[in-house]
């Protein structure tokens, strides 16, 4: 079935599939291209059809066996079943759980008051308030705050980041960097005398990988220091304020 579906595609469809995955060999003949697409496997083939409407229609003509076009989602599901593989995980994500929806909420939050709750001694209450503002509540457990990004509030005053930003607690059970491949930094400023008056001043989305974290550690931008409380001492990983200025993130 996979060979039949590949043959049903236009030559340009097949070459694009390979190019998008870094597998295209310039000057390859049609047979070589078909073989390379087949080598990607069924799941990668279905993923390549997700947002390529022309290729999906052409593949449906084979998988649908003459049936009327059922719509994008049903056609993709039928092709996945015919190949005996699962749909890509992204098919099950709701639009409101996507990165663009999160960034749109961050853009709308500029100038808004952060809904701060809890006792003054609770240092994380501003961060909790930012999560309520962007995702409707406090993210539970050790997973990332949002499916698309970890959310970190950054305290600022004028053009200065005034505190280290905690990425997470280091423990035998968790590595805070494992959920920080993509971080949405939300810059928050306290105004006036009331310690509950915090307002969003901006945001910035940053992507990280192991090599970037290693470089940040080497250059002193990522530090390990005390976290927790006297009753429950711990060690945490923090970003230094200087990193934001060096990266031209704050001030923007």
N, C-alpha and C positions, 0 to 999 in steps of 0.2 A: 504493500500500500504506500509506503514512504516513497519508493521509486516512482510510482505512478503519480503521486502528488507533486513530486519534484519536476517530473516531465511536463506536468500541466502548467507550470509557471513560465512566464516570459524569461528570456535569457537575462534581461536586466534585473528581474526580481532575484534570481539566483546569485548574480554577481554582487548585488547590494547586500544580501544576507551575509555573504562571506566578508565583504569589505567592512561591514558594521562590527564584525567580530574579529577583525584583524587576521583573517584567513585567506584573503583574496590574493591570488598570484597573477600579476599583470601579464597579459599575453596568453593566459591559459585558454585552451579550446573548450568547446561546449561539453564534451564528455568528461573532461577533467574537472570542470566546474560542477557538473552534476554529482560526480563522485565526491568532491569536497563537501558539498552541501549534505549529502547522505552521511558523511563522516561526522557531521555535527551532532547527529542523533535526533530522535523524534521530539524530545522535549524542547531542544533548541529550535527545531523547525517550527513547532507550534508557537513558541515565544516570538519568533521572527514574523509570524503572521498577525500577531496581536494588533499592531497599529499600521499595517500595510493593507489597506482596504482592497487595492487592486489584486494583490497576490492572494488574499483570502478568498475573493470571489472566484479566481481561477482554480484554486484548490478545491473550493466547494463543488465545482462542476463535476469533479471526480468523486469526492466523498459523499456528495448529496445524491448521486446516481439519478439525476434528472429531476429531483424534487425542487420545489420553488424555494427561492432564497428566504431563509428564516430570520434573517437579521444577524448582525455581527456576533453577538454572544452565543447564540444557538449554533451558528456555523462553526465557530471556534471550538465549542464543546464537542460537536459531532466529529470534527477532525481529530481532536485529542483522543476521543474514544476509539475511533477507527485505528489509530496508531497505538492504542493501549498505553497511553501515558497521561499524566495529570496536567491540568491547566497550570499556567504560571501563577505563582502566589499573588502577583499583583492583580489578577482577575477578581480576587475576593476582597480587595480593599475598597472601602467606600470612598467616594470623592472627598468627603470632609476629613478623611484620615490622611490625605495626601499632603505632600510638601507644599504645593502651591496654596492650598487652603490654609495651612498653618502660617505661611508667610503673609497671606492677605489679612489674617487676624492680627498678626504682629504689626502690619502697616496701619491698620485701623486703631491699634492701641496707642499710637503716638499721642502724647498729651493727656492720656487718660490717667485717672487716679488708680493706684493699685489697691485692691481690696485686702488690706492688711488686717489680720485677726490674731488673737492670742496674746500671751503675756510678753512684756518688753524683753524679758531674758531669753525668749525663744529666737535665736539668731536667724533661723530659717524661715521666719514668718513672711518676710518680703518675697523670698523665692516661691513659697507656697502661694502667695497672692498673685504672683505673675502667672503661675500655672493655672490658677482659677480663672484669670483673665483670658488666657489663650486656649485652654482646653476644658474649661468648665469645672475643674476640681483638682484635687491633689492626686498626682499619679501614684498608684500603689506599688509596693514591692520594690525589687531591685532592677526591674526592666527600665528601658529608656522612658522618658516622660511622654514621648509621642512616637508613633510608629515611624515618623520621618526624621526625627531629630531629638537629641537631648536638649533641654531648655535650661539655660543658666542666667540668673539675674546678675547684673554687674552694677555695683553701686558707684555712682559718679557724682562729682560736684564741679560744675562748670566744665572745663576741658580736661579734668583729671579723673582717672579711675582711682578711687580712694582706698580700696581694699583688695587683697588677693581674692581670687575667685576659686571656690572649692569645686573641683571636678568630681570628687568622691572619696570615700573612705577605703583605705587599703586593708584587706583582711585575707585570711586563708581561703575564704569562700568567694571573694569578688575582686575583680580588677576594674577600677572605675574607668579605665581607658577603653574597656571592651564595649561600652555603650556610648563612647564619645567620638565615633568616626565622623559624625556630623553634629555640630552644636549650633543652636540658635542662641546667640547672646542678646539679652534684652537689657538695655541701659536704663537704670532707674535712679532718680534724684530725689532726695528728701528736701522739702521746701517748708519754710516756716518753722515754728516752734513745736508743733505737734509731731511726735515720732510716728504717727500713722499716716502722715501726709507725704506719700511717695508717688511720683509720677513717672510715666514712661517717656524717655527722651529719644529713643531710637532702638534699632536692632541691627544685627549683623549675623549672617549665616557663614559658618566656617567649616571646611572639610579637613579631616585629619587622617593620616595613615601612620603606620609604625615608624617609618623613617622621619616623618615630621615631628612626632613626639620625641624621638631620640635626639633630634637636633635641638629641640626646645629644652630638653633636659641638659644637654651638653652646654648650651648657652646660658643656662641659669634662669630661663623663663618658666620652667616647670619645676616645682620644688615639693619635697615631702616634708611635712611638719606636723605638729600636734593638731589633733582634731578631737571631737567629742567633748566630754566634760570631766571635771575632777573625779566624779563617781564612775564614769565610764570612759576612761582614756582610750584614745585611738590615734592612728596615723592617717593623714589625708594627703591627697595630691592637689596642689593649688597652682593656678596661673598667676604670675606676678603682674602688677599693674603696668610695668614697663613694656610687657609684651604687646599690649593693645596699642601703645604709642609707636613702638618699633614697626608694627605691622600696618600702621596708618588706618587702624580701625576706630580708635577713639583718641582725639576727636576725629570725626569723619572727614 
